[in-house]
Amino acid sequence: MRPLQISPETAVKLAAKLNVPLEQLMHMPQHILLAKLAELAKSEAPPQAPEEKEKRTEE
């Protein structure tokens, strides 16, 4: 498996955000990294109002 194809600056920022060592991040399988990024985005997203959630489920 080859290392992720991301810039060094991006790798450093991601490692800090995900709280993982840089080397571990660079050798992390892409599907696991995407899952961790989705969790991070979900936790950083502002909570939605109940009306917005209902509108999205109806569409």
Helices and strands as residue ranges (DSSP letters): H 8-18, H 22-26, H 30-44, H 50-58
